[in-house]
């Protein structure tokens, strides 16, 4: 049962990471600097590394938890401010 739960949490973390990575890649580079956040290439690198680490180790490992936190920071802090700067979500 514990293995199944870890597998589900890992799949959710990877899904959220891929969503964040696609969102980051589709935004204008100047939106990141306008919100006083890290640059677009930096966030793409952080998110890509996070997804890779979660995929390799799982979301329950120490490195996986760091990746989940990085994805959470992007989704909870950076994404809303970028969407606000650009006048709403850009999809």
C-alpha positions as CSV (number, residue, x, y, z in Angstrom):
1,X,0.0,0.0,0.0
2,X,2.8,2.4,0.8
3,X,4.5,1.8,-2.5
4,X,1.3,2.5,-4.3
5,X,0.9,5.8,-2.4
6,X,4.4,6.8,-3.3
7,X,3.8,6.0,-6.9
8,X,0.6,8.1,-7.0
9,X,2.4,11.1,-5.3
10,X,5.3,10.8,-7.7
11,X,3.0,10.8,-10.7
12,X,1.2,13.9,-9.3
13,X,4.5,15.6,-8.7
14,X,5.7,14.8,-12.2
15,X,2.4,16.0,-13.7
16,X,2.6,19.3,-11.8
17,X,6.2,19.7,-12.8
18,X,5.5,19.2,-16.5
19,X,2.6,21.6,-16.2
20,X,4.9,24.2,-14.6
21,X,7.6,23.6,-17.1
22,X,5.3,24.1,-20.1
23,X,3.9,27.2,-18.5
24,X,7.3,28.6,-17.9
25,X,8.4,27.9,-21.5
26,X,5.4,29.6,-23.0
27,X,5.8,33.0,-21.2
28,X,7.6,36.1,-22.4
29,X,11.1,36.5,-20.9
30,X,10.5,40.1,-19.9
31,X,7.6,39.0,-17.7
32,X,10.0,37.3,-15.3
33,X,12.1,40.4,-14.8
34,X,9.1,42.6,-14.5
35,X,8.0,40.6,-11.5
36,X,11.4,40.7,-9.9
37,X,11.7,36.9,-10.2
38,X,14.6,34.8,-11.6
39,X,15.0,34.8,-15.3
40,X,13.1,32.5,-17.7
41,X,16.1,30.2,-18.5
42,X,16.8,29.8,-14.8
43,X,13.2,28.8,-14.0
44,X,13.1,26.4,-16.9
45,X,16.4,24.8,-15.7
46,X,15.1,24.6,-12.1
47,X,11.8,23.0,-13.2
48,X,13.4,20.6,-15.7
49,X,15.9,19.5,-13.1
50,X,13.1,19.0,-10.5
51,X,11.0,16.9,-12.9
52,X,14.1,14.8,-13.7
53,X,15.0,14.3,-10.1
54,X,11.5,13.3,-9.1
55,X,11.3,10.9,-12.0
56,X,14.6,9.3,-11.1
57,X,14.4,9.2,-7.3
58,X,10.6,9.6,-6.6
59,X,8.7,12.4,-4.8
60,X,9.3,10.8,-1.4
61,X,13.1,11.0,-1.4
62,X,15.0,14.1,0.0
63,X,16.0,15.2,-3.5
64,X,12.4,14.6,-4.7
65,X,11.0,16.7,-1.9
66,X,13.4,19.6,-2.9
67,X,12.1,19.2,-6.4
68,X,8.5,19.3,-5.2
69,X,9.2,22.4,-3.2
70,X,10.7,24.1,-6.3
71,X,7.7,23.3,-8.4
72,X,5.4,24.5,-5.6
73,X,7.2,27.8,-5.4
74,X,6.8,28.3,-9.1
75,X,3.1,27.4,-9.1
76,X,2.2,29.3,-6.0
77,X,4.4,32.4,-6.3
78,X,5.9,32.9,-9.8
79,X,3.0,31.7,-12.1
80,X,0.3,34.0,-10.6
81,X,2.5,37.1,-10.8
82,X,3.5,36.4,-14.4
83,X,-0.1,35.8,-15.3
84,X,-1.1,39.0,-13.6
85,X,1.6,41.0,-15.5
86,X,0.5,39.6,-18.8
87,X,-3.2,40.2,-18.1
88,X,-4.2,36.7,-17.4
89,X,-3.1,33.2,-18.3
90,X,-1.4,32.7,-21.7
91,X,-2.3,29.4,-23.2
